[in-house]
Amino acid sequence: MAKIDIYDITGAIIASTSITRNCERVEELMQSDYAELSWRSDTGSPLPVGAYIVWQGEKLTLLDEYMPEQRDELEWEYRPQFKSRIMNWSKTPFFHYTYEDKGVTREPDWTLTDNAYNFMLSIARAIENETGEIWTIEVGAELTGTLTIHFSSIDVLSALSEIASQFKTEWWADKKGNVLHLEKASFGQPVELR
């Protein structure tokens, strides 16, 4: 049975567990992107914010402190969800930026009237300004015209979902190439059903 190590933010191993059939990797379009581990222990030590695992080459992190559930006096059950860096955008604020001689001004309550490409450009700018990650964007050719969307103290993940909803499409992230897509997600060849 394969084992997986859990690290703290300094990179020190804080726990190890087996990968069992109760563990799962979930990637749901515009919703979820995490790995859930499952094990039982005789200690109920919490896992700190920022603890992480490396699953198939991808670093997945705890976004909040995790407390195990006590099953009885001698046993604790762990089922933490380690989330991808995309899910970390739920903790990343989405601002309108104004660049001045004195620095950058961040406005949390703002409205934009523009095309889909420029909405996604504002998302990429927020990700870069707040996390340091650089993402390129791809917008479906069918997304033409302009819309007006108001944002008020919202996070990047929620803003992405709102933009996709307003343009009646989907968003998805290619994590290997750091490409953020605003278009219907379709892979492979279409199959005609009869």
Disulfide bonds with the S-S distance in Angstrom:
none
